[in-house]
Structure formats: C-alpha cells, structure tokens
C-alpha cells in the first residue's frame, strides 16, 4: 500500500498518511495548527501513544487537508479491521492511556471549506467512523459526522463520561478556598497545617530531567500502593504504559508542560500528583499515595496544593478529566460531558453494524443493572 493516498477536492488537497515516518515529520506543522487547543490532541501525546500503545494490527490513517502548502486540518485517525466487510476508523489515543477531548483539528475559520472535503474523502473507504471522548459542544467532529450523514451515513451519539473542572479565571487561592463547602475547606486547611507543623511537609515540583527520572517511578509506585487494596488499577499499568509515560513526561518537561509533584513528609514520599499545563489549562492526570499515611489525608492535601500552584501560575482552568471518583466533586462544581460519535456508512452493512452495536450496548447495560441488583441484595 502506498504511503499516502491523495484526492484533489476543488482547491484543497486531501491526503491520508499511512507512514509512521511521515507522521513523525508532521510535528512542527501539527503544533502550529493546534495552537494550544487541547493537550490530548498534541503531536507529542498522539505520536507517543502510537509508538507505545496502538493496538495490534492497527494502521495509521491520518487525514490532512491543505491549501497549497498550508495545513488547514488534521483528522488524527487509525484504521482497524471490522466485521461485515467494513473497516473502522477511530481517533489516535483511543482507549489505553485515557485521552479526553479528542477531535478533528481545524484551523479557525477554515471549517466551512474543510469539513465537506474531509467528509468526501472519508466516505470513500466505506468504513465505520468511531470518534470517542468528544466534547460535542466545541467539536469539529460533530460537523464532520453530520456532513457524512448528508451523504447517506447514519449517526449515533452517546454520552460516555463527565469531566469535572474548576474555572480559575479571576480567582485567588483564598477566593477559591472560600467557594468550597465549609466542611471540605476546614478539613483541607486542618490537614495541611498538621502536616506542615508535625511532619515537615514539602511539596516538590519536578523541574529537571534528573528529578523526572528519579521521581516518575515514585509516582508509579505510589499509584500502585494506593490501588493495591482495591484490587488494582490499570491507570498506570499494562504493557507499554511505563514506556509511554517515560517518553511523554520527558517531552512534556522539555516543552514546559510537565506538572509532576511529590509531597514529602520529611524524607519520605507520601503522595504524588501527575498532570500537564498546556495553554492556560492544568490537566490533572493521575495520582497516588502511600496507604501508610492515609489517616493524614496526604492525597487530599496534594490535590489542594496542586490547585493552589495552578492558580499562582495563572492557569484559567483546572481540569480533573473523566472519572467518577467522589472526591472530584468536592473540588469542582462544573463539568463537561464527553460523547462517542459513530457514523455508519450507507447500505445494508452499515445498518447491520449499527444494529449489532446498539444490541451489544443494551446487553452490557442490562448486565450492569443485574450486577448492581445482586450487589444490593448481598448487603
């Protein structure tokens, strides 16, 4: 198969990139096009994910749109086999590693020209287009899906996750604390004071390559310890995950994006928090703590100190990303909904594929309700 398939659409050139070397060479143009839109659409995140976490048998299918030499849009896709004789196109970053806010990247103002050209190109392979973790209210993906439906495709959109976030605009640390519930605010302040006065609290932000290499394994170990009593977590576990974060955190530090913190009690690392500052947004990604310090609420204090750090460095938003953990609601009062957008191609195979996936989702929902019912009866 050739490295790229090209299609001239009016004055635009649409190209499907299937070669990893070409993907690697797109970094500078990709960064210029993205212009700080979202961390999980950066070349660094998606290229590193492709190297370490892409599924077996997947092939690159990145679609670019250009006007002359100018890059106007990127649909960061990969291709996998699908049954019924159809292919499946989905976003890079899907699944492992927990990417949020995935989307098509479009130069501001270029959408009315670019989206129809992308749709015309993507309609040709007769593939299911599966676009998960999309914030529909601000996405180009929904416009692409609707354009494909005008050509006979069938659209299915379902809510999948909620991302709590804190709007930090105009906030000081004191005014933010004042916005929290009195019980949560008091608990944080009391725990912090106790750690400072009785346990020699130090909150270190990693700022050098030497410390990154030393403390990234500390994060992994504290995350493992935190979840070991609950049956484990796949957040920082699994084949390729350690190599992914080793390379990603190195790149993020070089770009000034890495926010890796360790909460020390004396000489002991008690908690760690891992995130990224991209544009004006602080993204909280993962954390961990030593259960030996559970009664001291070291995880609570580390989160509060990370939010304080984000405010003091001028972040506009602290995004806790997707997840149903109850503690997030104590810190964040607003949330964005993520959706999965699937477009099935026209024809019998597309209708059959949609019907099978709708039935499978209903069956999974039924099983979850049965398990919840069994769990309630066993109490």
JOLIN-V393441 format. One record per backbone hydrogen bond with DSSP energy under -1.0 kcal/mol. CO is the residue of the C=O (numbers start at 0). NH is the residue of the N-H. E is the energy in kcal/mol with one decimal. If there is no record, write none. Layout:
BEGIN
co:CO nh:NH e:E
co:CO nh:NH e:E
END
This chain:
BEGIN
co:2 nh:17 e:-2.5
co:4 nh:15 e:-2.4
co:6 nh:13 e:-2.4
co:8 nh:11 e:-3.0
co:11 nh:8 e:-2.7
co:12 nh:65 e:-2.4
co:13 nh:6 e:-2.5
co:14 nh:63 e:-2.8
co:15 nh:4 e:-1.2
co:16 nh:61 e:-1.7
co:18 nh:22 e:-1.9
co:19 nh:23 e:-2.5
co:20 nh:24 e:-1.5
co:22 nh:25 e:-1.4
co:25 nh:29 e:-3.1
co:26 nh:30 e:-2.5
co:27 nh:31 e:-2.0
co:28 nh:32 e:-2.2
co:29 nh:33 e:-2.4
co:30 nh:34 e:-1.8
co:33 nh:36 e:-1.3
co:37 nh:40 e:-1.3
co:38 nh:41 e:-1.9
co:41 nh:45 e:-2.3
co:42 nh:46 e:-3.0
co:43 nh:47 e:-1.5
co:44 nh:48 e:-2.1
co:45 nh:49 e:-2.5
co:46 nh:50 e:-2.0
co:47 nh:51 e:-1.9
co:48 nh:52 e:-3.4
co:54 nh:57 e:-1.9
co:58 nh:78 e:-3.5
co:61 nh:16 e:-3.8
co:62 nh:74 e:-3.1
co:63 nh:14 e:-2.5
co:64 nh:71 e:-3.2
co:64 nh:72 e:-1.4
co:65 nh:12 e:-3.0
co:66 nh:69 e:-1.8
co:69 nh:66 e:-2.3
co:71 nh:106 e:-3.1
co:72 nh:64 e:-2.2
co:73 nh:104 e:-3.0
co:74 nh:62 e:-2.3
co:74 nh:76 e:-1.6
co:75 nh:91 e:-2.7
co:76 nh:60 e:-2.3
co:77 nh:89 e:-2.2
co:78 nh:58 e:-2.4
co:79 nh:87 e:-2.2
co:82 nh:85 e:-1.6
co:86 nh:127 e:-2.8
co:87 nh:79 e:-2.5
co:88 nh:129 e:-3.5
co:89 nh:77 e:-2.7
co:90 nh:93 e:-1.4
co:94 nh:97 e:-1.8
co:104 nh:73 e:-2.5
co:106 nh:109 e:-2.5
co:109 nh:112 e:-1.0
co:109 nh:113 e:-2.6
co:110 nh:114 e:-2.6
co:112 nh:116 e:-1.0
co:113 nh:117 e:-2.7
co:114 nh:118 e:-2.7
co:115 nh:119 e:-2.4
co:116 nh:120 e:-1.8
co:117 nh:121 e:-2.7
co:118 nh:122 e:-1.8
co:127 nh:88 e:-3.1
co:128 nh:342 e:-2.6
co:130 nh:340 e:-2.9
co:132 nh:101 e:-1.8
co:133 nh:135 e:-1.2
co:133 nh:338 e:-2.7
co:134 nh:137 e:-1.8
co:135 nh:138 e:-1.2
co:139 nh:143 e:-2.0
co:140 nh:144 e:-2.6
co:141 nh:145 e:-2.5
co:142 nh:146 e:-1.9
co:143 nh:147 e:-2.1
co:144 nh:148 e:-1.8
co:145 nh:149 e:-1.5
co:147 nh:152 e:-2.0
co:148 nh:151 e:-1.9
co:153 nh:343 e:-2.9
co:155 nh:341 e:-2.9
co:157 nh:339 e:-2.9
co:160 nh:337 e:-3.0
co:162 nh:335 e:-2.1
co:163 nh:319 e:-2.3
co:164 nh:333 e:-1.2
co:165 nh:317 e:-2.1
co:167 nh:170 e:-2.3
co:171 nh:175 e:-2.4
co:172 nh:176 e:-2.4
co:173 nh:177 e:-2.0
co:175 nh:178 e:-1.4
co:176 nh:179 e:-1.4
co:180 nh:184 e:-2.8
co:181 nh:185 e:-2.5
co:182 nh:186 e:-2.3
co:183 nh:187 e:-2.4
co:184 nh:188 e:-2.4
co:185 nh:189 e:-2.6
co:186 nh:190 e:-2.5
co:187 nh:191 e:-2.7
co:188 nh:192 e:-2.3
co:189 nh:193 e:-2.1
co:190 nh:194 e:-2.2
co:191 nh:195 e:-2.4
co:192 nh:196 e:-2.5
co:193 nh:197 e:-2.6
co:194 nh:198 e:-1.3
co:194 nh:200 e:-1.0
co:199 nh:265 e:-1.8
co:201 nh:263 e:-3.6
co:203 nh:261 e:-2.3
co:207 nh:211 e:-2.2
co:208 nh:212 e:-2.3
co:209 nh:213 e:-1.6
co:210 nh:214 e:-2.9
co:211 nh:215 e:-2.3
co:214 nh:218 e:-2.0
co:215 nh:219 e:-2.0
co:216 nh:220 e:-2.4
co:217 nh:221 e:-2.7
co:218 nh:222 e:-2.6
co:219 nh:223 e:-2.3
co:220 nh:224 e:-2.6
co:221 nh:225 e:-2.3
co:221 nh:288 e:-1.2
co:222 nh:226 e:-1.8
co:223 nh:227 e:-1.5
co:226 nh:229 e:-1.4
co:226 nh:231 e:-2.9
co:237 nh:240 e:-1.6
co:239 nh:243 e:-2.4
co:240 nh:244 e:-2.5
co:241 nh:245 e:-2.2
co:242 nh:246 e:-2.2
co:243 nh:247 e:-2.9
co:244 nh:248 e:-2.5
co:245 nh:249 e:-1.3
co:246 nh:250 e:-2.4
co:247 nh:251 e:-3.1
co:248 nh:252 e:-2.2
co:249 nh:253 e:-2.1
co:250 nh:254 e:-1.9
co:251 nh:256 e:-2.9
co:251 nh:257 e:-1.2
co:256 nh:276 e:-2.8
co:258 nh:274 e:-2.4
co:259 nh:205 e:-3.1
co:260 nh:272 e:-2.2
co:261 nh:203 e:-2.8
co:262 nh:269 e:-2.6
co:262 nh:270 e:-1.4
co:263 nh:201 e:-2.1
co:264 nh:267 e:-1.8
co:267 nh:264 e:-2.7
co:269 nh:289 e:-2.7
co:270 nh:262 e:-3.1
co:271 nh:287 e:-2.1
co:272 nh:260 e:-3.1
co:273 nh:284 e:-2.2
co:273 nh:285 e:-2.1
co:274 nh:258 e:-2.5
co:275 nh:282 e:-3.6
co:277 nh:280 e:-2.0
co:279 nh:315 e:-2.9
co:279 nh:316 e:-1.3
co:280 nh:277 e:-2.4
co:281 nh:318 e:-3.2
co:282 nh:275 e:-2.0
co:285 nh:273 e:-3.2
co:287 nh:271 e:-2.6
co:289 nh:292 e:-2.5
co:290 nh:293 e:-1.7
co:292 nh:295 e:-1.4
co:293 nh:296 e:-2.2
co:296 nh:300 e:-2.1
co:297 nh:301 e:-2.4
co:298 nh:302 e:-2.1
co:299 nh:303 e:-2.1
co:300 nh:304 e:-2.5
co:301 nh:305 e:-2.0
co:302 nh:306 e:-2.2
co:303 nh:307 e:-2.3
co:304 nh:308 e:-2.3
co:305 nh:309 e:-2.2
co:306 nh:310 e:-2.3
co:307 nh:311 e:-2.5
co:308 nh:312 e:-1.6
co:309 nh:314 e:-2.6
co:310 nh:313 e:-1.5
co:315 nh:167 e:-2.5
co:316 nh:281 e:-2.8
co:317 nh:165 e:-2.4
co:318 nh:283 e:-2.9
co:324 nh:327 e:-1.3
co:325 nh:328 e:-1.2
co:326 nh:329 e:-1.1
co:327 nh:331 e:-2.5
co:333 nh:164 e:-2.6
co:335 nh:162 e:-3.2
co:337 nh:159 e:-2.8
co:337 nh:160 e:-1.0
co:338 nh:133 e:-2.7
co:339 nh:157 e:-2.0
co:340 nh:130 e:-3.4
co:341 nh:155 e:-2.4
co:342 nh:128 e:-2.5
co:343 nh:153 e:-2.5
co:346 nh:350 e:-1.9
co:347 nh:351 e:-2.7
co:348 nh:352 e:-2.4
co:349 nh:353 e:-2.2
co:350 nh:354 e:-2.4
co:351 nh:355 e:-2.4
co:352 nh:356 e:-2.1
co:353 nh:357 e:-2.5
co:354 nh:358 e:-2.2
co:355 nh:359 e:-2.3
co:356 nh:360 e:-2.2
co:357 nh:361 e:-2.1
co:358 nh:362 e:-2.2
co:359 nh:363 e:-2.2
co:360 nh:364 e:-2.3
co:361 nh:365 e:-2.2
co:362 nh:366 e:-2.2
co:363 nh:367 e:-2.2
co:364 nh:368 e:-2.0
co:365 nh:369 e:-2.2
co:366 nh:370 e:-2.5
co:367 nh:371 e:-2.4
co:368 nh:372 e:-2.2
co:369 nh:373 e:-2.6
co:370 nh:374 e:-2.5
co:371 nh:375 e:-2.3
co:372 nh:376 e:-2.1
co:373 nh:377 e:-1.4
END
